[in-house]
């Protein structure tokens, strides 16, 4: 059974860089797309970006200048870096897998999610 | 890329049917049959219940169904049950390998 687990600091200071890692168990990350999604308190979900099985990345245009997603297939993990954070970046951060079948990936469909990790931006 | 528009809340009585709308633009919902719906309970991760507008993942109740017309997608829950009380989010492919979510709808079962 595939499981995802986020890890990283729960508190980040304003203007610093938020760094999170998602460890994948039960599957290889050399297939599928792997995303970061966040949920600010009292607001809706926001897609941050993803890394594909080939290492290609795509980002939310509103966050693109501050986001880097990278992957390590040998460690079966992928990571998020979000620079110059402000209080507006306070959220529960999820990693998630895009559903793929029959050689086709359904980019609207996140079928496996981590439990989420709360990150607060505060001095 | 703006968030998709959903009603903030909907409600219904047990056994009834409800529909949640999700309005986008011709750049996302209107251009692709790649709209998904997620159910989220408090302090839990979202769960995929509909993808590609109408498809249900294995194990999801057939009381959940999806549709789309123009720039608006809809989720219908029939035979409403107390356990359906949750937040629901739509999500659409928006081109260039990007995705956009809706603002979420809180469903209350009366």
Interface residues (C-beta under 8 A of the other chain):
Chain A: X35 X37 X43 X44 X45 X46 X47 X50 X52 X56 X58 X59 X60 X61 X62 X94 X99 X106 X107 X108 X109 X110 X111 X113 X114 X115 X116
Chain B: X1 X3 X6 X32 X34 X35 X36 X38 X45 X46 X47 X48 X51 X52 X57 X89 X91 X92 X93 X96 X97 X98 X99 X100 X101 X102 X103 X104
